[in-house]
Structure formats: structure tokens, C-alpha cells
Amino acid sequence: MRIWDLTTRIKSISRADRRSATAAAAYRSCSRILDQRLGLVHDYRRKRGLEAAEIILPADAPEWATDRSALWNAAELRERNGKRGPNAGQFKADAAVAREFLFGFPAELSADGRLAVARAIAHTLADTHGVAVDFALHQPGSEGDDRNHHCHMLMTTRRLTASGLGAKAREWSDLRSGAALARSLRQFVAEALNATLAAEGKTGLVHVEHRSFKARGLSQQPTRHQGPSKTNAQRHERRRQRQTYERTTTHTQHDRHQAERAALATRQERGLATTLADLADREAKGIAAIQAELARAQDADRPATGTRRLFAQATGQAQRADRERQARMANREAAAQHDIAALKASIEAERSAYRQLQANERSALDDRHRRDDQHLRQVFTNRLAFDRVAEVEARRQEVRGVAHERLRDGFSRSRDGPG
């Protein structure tokens, strides 16, 4: 059975970091939201990868909070300075306008299972802390681990009551209570995932573990979260390299295919001209031979002359001989026309066969080019998959390096210490 280590992260969406709740909600839900405070439109409707998105509210929440734009604009507009001081009533420059909880799913869990777990967690947060929860399930991105199904949960930093957004849910921002809540939430997520896996009959396949390696008595070291900036920079560089390789390789193959098509067209044009000329010559010579043979036969079958002609006329056989001779000439002419027609049909069949042969050559070349293009697309797909695996392996190598450094430092201290 595979042990799947749960990954979670909780962070604030703060104006101090030049972030807004409206932008975060629009991005995660792949929707369009107008930020009424800043007058900006956050439109991410063309963004891909959204599997599901829902808003879960406390029991007594107002109806308007079911609208994503209204909810997060209310969260933004609510954060203002007090009634005293030079900046009274103005928007707080460093206000935390939302809180995000991010966690992943094991690859074995179905889409329905992921949605059920997300709903259960969102309802627990909304009912326990009285906050609005806007969650979005994301499919794995085009880069990175292709098993990385995950959930973004945006929570309001204030409790949502029938009268609107009220007091701050400060238990999350307190260092002691916030850490305890985070640990408790991790445990709840792991239990919800394991329960849903069991309901799907996958208990024997994977077990979700929320405890740290240290808590389990393991020497394995956790990975370091290098942050989205570094990750995006590395992925951008890999993407740039892939695009350069794909562009260069595609152009090279395109040029090669064009050259092969041009060479085939030239060769076929010359071959067709030579073949058609040869067939036309054979046809003309064949017709001439048939006509010459007919002329010889007709000439040999000339009527009798002189005494023989006079004798035939005297005996009354001349007319019958003329009729027989004319019949023979007609038969020979018909046979010659038949032979000429057969010769022309044979020559035309050869012309058609040669043209078909050339068409088959062109079709075979097109098929090979299509296979080349399919193979090249598969190469590009394999390279993307390789980059994904390489990214994961690089993180593992980094963890091994950190563990080796710690082990080496510990050995150095023990060797250099008293004794």
C-alpha cells in the first residue's frame, strides 16, 4: 500500500503583498470579477484546469454572499481604517482580505471523491469559524507533476452573519491558536481523504498520512517549498527551451518534407513526360504497322485482269468474285480497326497505370510525412513528460543533498566535540 504524504499550506491574501481577494477568487475559479475598490477587471475565463468551484456559507449567511463577485468585493470594501486619525475611513494598506488553504489529493481519488472531500472541509470551516469558504478544484497543470490534483480554499478573514461581514476570525492569525488549528485541519483533511478512499474501495491502494516524518520517527527530510517565483522561473526556462527545440525541429522537418515533395514532383514530371512520349510513339508505330498490313492484304487481293478477267466475265463468275473480294476487304478493315482500338486501349491502360503509380508514390510520401509529424508530436509530448519528471526528481535530489549536509554536519560536530 502506498503512503501518500499530505501537502497543505495556509497563507494570507494581504494588500501589503499587493494582492487582492477579488483577483485571487477570479484566478482560482477561472471567472471574471470587477474589483469595485480598484476599478480593475480580473478576467480569467480563458484559464484552463478548473474541475469544480463552489461557495459554502455559514447557516445564517445572507443570500447575496452566494455571488462570488459580491462576496469578495464586500471583503475588500470592508477593510478600512477607523474613524480617527488622518487616514480615517480610507482603505487599509496592509489589510489581510482573505485567507487561503491549499491541499492536494492522492491520484487514486476520483473526481467525485475530490469534490466530496472539498465540500466536507468547506462546510466544517464555515460552520466552525463562521466564515465564507470559496473553493476551487484544479486539475494538474500543463507542467509539473501530472498527478497534482489540488484544492484552493479562500476564506473570508471576517465572520459572515446575517447582517454581513462582521468581526475578524482572529483565531487563525494568533501564533499559538493558528498553529494548533492548522495541525487540526491537516488531521481532519487526512481523515476525510482516507474515509472517502475507503468508501470508493481503495483502502488497500493508498493511505493518506498527515503526520510529519519526525512525528512518525522517520529520518526522511521534508522537501523545501521553493516558492512560486522560483518554480515559475524554472518552468519558464524549460518552456522556453522546449519551444525553441520544437520550433527548430518543426521547421527542419517542414523544410525536409518540402524538399522531398519538390524532388518527387520533378522526378515524376520528367518520368511522365518520357513515358507518355514513349507510349505515343508505340501507339503511332503500332497503328502504322496495322494499316501497312491491311494495305498489303488489300493489294494482294486485287481483281483478275486480262484473259482471266474476260473468261470470268464470259462464264458469269466475275460478279460473284467481286462480291467475295469486297466482303474480304470489309472484314480485313474491320479487323484492322479492332486491332487499332485494342492497341489504343492497351496504351491508355498503361498511361493510367503509370499515373496511378505516381499517385501511389505521392500518397505514400504523404503518409510517411504524416507519420513523421505524429512522431514529432509524440517526441514533444515525451519531452514535456520528461521535464515534469525531472522537476520532481530535482526536488528529491535537493532533499537528499540537504539530508546529506545535515548528516555531515552532525558527524563533524560529534568528531570535533569533547571526548
C-alpha positions in Angstrom: 0.0 0.0 0.0 1.3 3.4 -0.9 1.7 6.1 1.8 0.7 9.5 0.4 2.1 12.4 2.4 -0.5 15.1 2.7 0.6 18.6 1.5 -1.1 21.6 3.0 -0.4 25.3 3.1 -2.2 28.2 4.8 -1.4 31.8 3.8 -2.9 35.2 3.9 -4.1 37.3 0.9 -2.8 40.7 2.0 -2.7 44.1 0.5 0.8 44.5 1.9 1.8 42.0 -0.7 -0.1 43.9 -3.4 -2.7 41.2 -3.6 -6.5 41.3 -3.6 -9.3 38.9 -2.7 -11.1 39.6 -6.0 -8.1 38.8 -8.1 -7.4 35.6 -6.1 -11.0 34.4 -6.4 -11.2 35.2 -10.1 -8.0 33.3 -10.8 -8.9 30.3 -8.8 -12.4 30.0 -10.1 -11.5 30.9 -13.7 -14.1 33.6 -13.7 -14.5 37.4 -14.3 -14.7 39.8 -11.3 -14.8 43.6 -11.3 -12.8 44.9 -8.3 -15.0 47.8 -7.2 -12.3 49.2 -4.9 -9.6 49.5 -7.6 -11.8 49.6 -10.7 -9.9 46.7 -12.2 -11.4 43.7 -14.1 -9.9 40.4 -13.3 -10.9 38.1 -16.2 -9.5 34.5 -16.1 -12.4 32.8 -18.0 -9.9 31.5 -20.6 -7.8 29.8 -18.0 -7.9 26.0 -18.1 -7.8 23.3 -15.5 -10.8 24.1 -13.3 -12.6 21.0 -12.2 -15.2 22.5 -9.9 -15.8 25.6 -7.9 -18.4 26.3 -5.1 -19.1 28.8 -2.3 -20.0 27.4 1.1 -21.6 29.8 3.6 -22.5 29.6 7.4 -26.1 28.8 8.2 -27.3 32.4 8.7 -25.4 34.0 5.8 -27.2 36.4 3.5 -28.3 35.4 0.1 -26.0 37.9 -1.7 -22.9 36.1 -0.5 -23.6 33.2 -2.9 -22.4 35.6 -5.7 -18.6 35.3 -5.9 -18.1 38.9 -7.1 -20.4 40.3 -4.4 -18.7 38.3 -1.7 -15.1 39.2 -2.4 -15.9 42.8 -3.2 -17.6 43.0 0.2 -14.5 41.6 1.8 -12.3 44.2 0.1 -14.6 47.1 0.8 -14.9 46.1 4.5 -11.3 46.6 5.3 -11.0 50.3 6.2 -9.3 52.4 8.8 -11.1 53.5 11.9 -12.9 56.8 12.4 -10.0 58.6 13.9 -6.6 59.8 12.5 -5.6 61.4 9.2 -6.5 58.3 7.2 -9.8 57.7 8.9 -12.2 55.7 6.7 -9.7 55.0 4.0 -8.8 51.5 2.9 -6.2 49.8 5.0 -2.9 49.5 3.1 -1.8 46.3 4.9 -5.2 44.6 5.5 -5.5 40.8 5.2 -8.5 40.5 2.9 -8.7 36.7 2.7 -7.0 33.5 3.9 -6.2 30.6 1.6 -5.9 27.0 2.5 -4.3 24.8 -0.1 -4.1 21.0 -0.1 -3.6 18.1 -2.5 -5.4 14.9 -3.4 -3.9 11.4 -3.9 -4.1 10.4 -7.6 -6.2 7.3 -6.7 -9.2 9.5 -5.6 -11.9 10.0 -8.1 -13.3 13.4 -9.2 -16.5 12.8 -7.2 -14.4 11.9 -4.2 -12.3 15.1 -4.5 -15.5 17.2 -4.7 -17.0 15.4 -1.7 -13.8 16.0 0.4 -13.7 19.6 -0.6 -17.3 20.2 0.4 -16.8 18.4 3.7 -13.8 20.6 4.6 -15.5 23.8 3.4 -18.6 23.0 5.5 -16.5 22.3 8.6 -14.6 25.6 8.2 -17.8 27.6 7.6 -19.7 26.0 10.4 -16.9 26.1 12.9 -15.5 29.6 12.3 -18.5 31.3 10.7 -16.5 32.3 7.6 -17.4 32.1 3.9 -15.4 29.5 2.0 -14.9 29.7 -1.8 -13.2 26.6 -3.0 -11.9 25.6 -6.5 -10.6 22.2 -7.5 -7.8 22.4 -10.0 -6.5 19.7 -12.4 -2.8 19.2 -12.8 -1.1 21.9 -14.8 0.5 21.5 -18.2 3.9 21.4 -16.5 5.0 19.8 -13.2 3.6 16.6 -11.7 0.6 15.4 -13.9 -0.9 13.8 -10.8 -1.2 17.1 -8.9 -4.9 17.4 -8.3 -5.3 20.1 -5.6 -7.8 22.4 -4.0 -7.7 26.1 -3.3 -9.9 27.3 -0.5 -10.4 31.1 0.0 -11.8 32.0 3.4 -13.0 35.4 4.5 -11.0 36.8 7.3 -14.2 38.1 8.9 -17.2 36.1 10.1 -20.2 36.2 7.9 -23.5 36.8 9.6 -27.0 37.7 8.5 -26.0 41.4 8.6 -22.9 40.9 6.6 -19.2 40.6 7.3 -18.5 41.2 11.0 -15.7 40.6 13.4 -12.3 39.2 12.4 -11.8 35.4 12.9 -8.6 36.2 14.8 -8.0 32.6 16.0 -6.3 32.0 12.6 -3.9 34.9 12.9 -2.9 34.1 16.5 0.5 32.3 16.5 -0.4 29.7 19.1 -4.1 29.0 18.2 -3.4 29.4 14.5 -0.7 26.7 14.6 -3.0 24.4 16.5 -5.9 25.0 14.1 -3.6 24.3 11.2 -2.5 20.9 12.7 -6.1 20.1 13.5 -7.2 20.9 10.0 -4.4 18.8 8.5 -5.6 15.8 10.5 -9.2 16.4 9.5 -8.3 16.6 5.8 -6.3 13.3 6.1 -9.2 11.6 7.8 -11.7 12.9 5.2 -9.5 11.7 2.4 -9.0 8.3 3.9 -12.7 7.9 4.6 -13.6 8.8 1.0 -10.9 6.4 -0.3 -12.4 3.7 1.9 -15.9 4.5 0.5 -14.5 4.0 -3.0 -12.9 0.7 -2.1 -9.4 2.0 -2.4 -8.2 1.5 1.2 -5.6 -1.1 0.2 -4.2 1.1 -2.5 -3.2 4.3 -0.7 -3.2 5.7 2.8 -3.1 9.5 3.4 -0.6 10.5 6.2 -0.7 13.9 7.7 1.9 13.5 10.4 5.4 14.8 9.8 8.4 12.5 9.2 9.7 13.4 12.6 6.4 12.6 14.4 6.5 9.1 12.7 10.1 8.5 13.8 11.4 8.6 10.3 14.8 10.1 9.2 13.4 11.3 5.9 13.6 15.1 5.5 10.7 17.1 4.1 11.0 19.0 0.9 11.6 22.7 0.9 8.9 24.8 -0.7 11.0 26.9 -3.1 8.1 29.3 -3.8 6.1 30.1 -6.9 8.6 32.7 -8.2 11.5 30.3 -8.4 9.3 27.4 -9.6 7.7 29.6 -12.3 11.1 30.9 -13.4 12.4 27.4 -13.8 9.4 26.2 -15.6 9.5 29.3 -17.9 13.1 28.5 -18.8 12.2 24.8 -19.5 9.2 26.0 -21.5 11.5 28.4 -23.5 13.9 25.6 -24.2 11.1 23.3 -25.3 9.6 25.9 -27.6 13.0 26.7 -29.2 13.6 22.9 -29.7 10.0 22.4 -31.1 10.2 25.4 -33.4 13.7 24.5 -34.8 12.8 20.8 -35.2 9.4 21.5 -36.8 11.0 24.0 -39.3 13.7 21.5 -40.1 11.2 18.7 -40.7 8.9 21.0 -42.7 11.8 22.0 -45.0 12.9 18.4 -45.4 9.3 17.4 -46.4 9.0 20.3 -48.8 12.3 19.3 -50.4 11.2 15.7 -50.7 7.8 16.7 -52.3 9.6 19.0 -54.7 12.1 16.3 -55.7 9.3 13.8 -56.2 7.3 16.2 -58.3 10.3 16.9 -60.5 11.1 13.2 -60.9 7.5 12.4 -61.7 7.1 15.2 -64.1 10.2 14.0 -66.1 9.1 10.4 -65.8 5.6 11.2 -67.0 6.8 13.2 -70.0 9.2 10.4 -71.0 6.6 7.6 -70.5 3.8 9.5 -72.4 6.2 10.2 -75.3 7.2 6.5 -75.4 3.6 5.3 -75.3 2.6 7.8 -78.0 5.4 6.6 -80.2 4.5 3.0 -79.6 0.9 3.8 -80.5 1.7 5.6 -83.7 4.1 2.8 -84.8 1.5 0.1 -83.9 -1.2 1.9 -85.9 1.1 2.3 -88.9 2.0 -1.4 -88.8 -1.6 -2.4 -88.7 -2.5 -0.1 -91.6 0.5 -1.3 -93.6 -0.5 -4.9 -93.1 -4.0 -4.0 -94.2 -2.7 -2.3 -97.3 -0.6 -5.3 -98.2 -3.5 -7.7 -97.8 -5.8 -5.5 -99.8 -3.3 -5.1 -102.5 -2.7 -8.8 -102.7 -6.5 -9.4 -103.1 -6.7 -7.3 -106.3 -9.3 -8.5 -109.0 -8.1 -10.6 -112.0 -7.1 -8.8 -115.2 -6.6 -9.7 -118.9 -7.7 -13.0 -120.2 -8.7 -14.3 -116.8 -11.0 -11.3 -116.3 -12.5 -11.9 -119.7 -13.0 -15.6 -119.0 -14.7 -14.8 -115.6 -17.0 -12.3 -117.2 -17.8 -14.8 -120.0 -18.7 -17.5 -117.6 -20.6 -15.2 -115.3 -18.1 -15.6 -112.3 -16.8 -12.0 -112.2 -19.6 -10.5 -110.2 -19.5 -13.3 -107.6 -15.7 -12.9 -107.3 -16.1 -9.1 -106.9 -18.6 -9.6 -104.1 -16.4 -12.1 -102.3 -13.4 -9.8 -102.6 -15.3 -6.8 -101.3 -16.5 -8.9 -98.3 -12.9 -9.9 -97.5 -11.7 -6.3 -97.7 -14.5 -5.2 -95.4 -13.6 -7.9 -92.9 -10.0 -7.0 -93.0 -10.7 -3.3 -92.5 -13.0 -4.2 -89.5 -10.3 -6.4 -88.1 -7.7 -3.7 -88.5 -10.0 -1.1 -86.8 -10.5 -3.6 -83.9 -6.7 -4.1 -83.6 -6.2 -0.3 -83.6 -8.8 0.1 -80.9 -7.3 -2.7 -78.8 -3.8 -1.1 -79.2 -5.2 2.3 -78.1 -6.9 0.8 -75.1 -3.8 -1.0 -74.1 -1.7 2.1 -74.4 -4.3 4.1 -72.4 -4.3 1.4 -69.7 -0.5 1.8 -69.5 -0.9 5.6 -69.2 -3.5 5.2 -66.4 -1.4 2.6 -64.6 1.6 4.9 -64.7 -0.4 7.9 -63.4 -1.8 5.7 -60.7 1.7 4.5 -59.8 2.8 8.1 -59.4 -0.3 8.9 -57.4 0.6 6.0 -55.1 4.1 7.3 -54.7 2.7 10.7 -53.7 0.2 9.1 -51.3 3.0 7.0 -49.7 5.1 10.1 -49.3 2.2 12.0 -47.7 1.6 9.0 -45.3 5.2 9.0 -44.3 5.2 12.7 -43.7 2.1 12.3 -41.5 3.8 9.6 -39.5 6.8 11.9 -39.2 4.6 14.7 -37.8 2.9 12.3 -35.4 6.2 11.0 -34.2 7.5 14.6 -33.7 4.3 15.5 -31.7 5.0 12.4 -29.6 8.6 13.5 -29.1 7.3 16.9 -27.9 4.8 15.2 -25.5 7.6 12.9 -24.2 9.9 15.9 -23.6 7.2 17.6 -21.6 6.7 14.5 -19.5 10.4 14.2 -19.1 10.6 17.8 -17.8 7.8 17.0 -15.3 9.7 14.0 -14.0 13.0 15.9 -14.0 11.4 18.7 -11.9 10.2 16.2 -9.3 13.5 14.3 -9.3 15.4 17.6 -8.9 13.4 18.3 -5.8 14.2 14.8 -4.5 17.9 15.3 -5.2 17.8 18.6 -3.3 16.2 16.9 -0.3 18.9 14.2 -0.4 21.5 16.9 -0.5 20.0 18.7 2.4 19.8 15.4 4.4 23.5 14.7 3.4 24.6 18.1 4.6 22.8 17.6 7.9 24.3 14.2 8.4 27.8 15.5 7.5 27.4 18.5 9.9 26.2 16.2 12.7 29.2 13.9 12.1 31.6 16.8 12.1 30.2 18.1 15.4 30.4 14.7 17.0 34.0 14.3 15.8 35.1 17.7 16.8 33.3 17.7 20.2 34.8 16.8 23.6 35.8 13.2 24.0 
